[in-house]
């Protein structure tokens, strides 16, 4: 089944904060930070008009946390190529497990072709980009390379408009544009205020 609120899930299951912030950089997505002295970890992601990107970024950063990946010193991001690929694959499989495709679509079978409307339904159901859905369909052998490449070019807003779920998509966009303070940090601040310490 699709995962609901990833931020609440990470807070409850992993006990770490997620902050959704605004960033002036257009290409900012997210980062996982860990205090080496206290061990406190926080996932920081950027609010965006693209709700599927926000969701995959949160899952991607969770992957970095679970694998214990470290942020490189300086700007040596090239040393993290394998870590980035692993976190992206983790996010895809967390948000749309291959087993879920079998449950929803049956066994890969050439007698039942996968249509663009199927991609739209999966994008809507799992709140994922068409690119992630296409990759997972390819990995599960529901589609071939040519079809995967074609569907990698699809855009979520276009699918939402064409298949009648533009209203829900607009709500997702409003939610993904909103900043969200880290829940545990906010709770500590409120406790401090109630005790007269803040």
Secondary structure, DSSP 8 states (H G I E B T S, - for coil): -----HHHHHHHHH--EEEEE--S-TT--EEEEE-TTT--EEEEEE--S-HHHHHHHHHHHHHHHHHT----STT-GGGGHHHHHHHHHHHHHHHS-HHHHHHHH-S--TTS---HHHHHHHHHHHT--HHHHHHHHHHTTSS-HHHHHHHTT--HHHHHHHTT-HHHHHHHHHHHHS-B--HHHHHHHHHHHHTT--
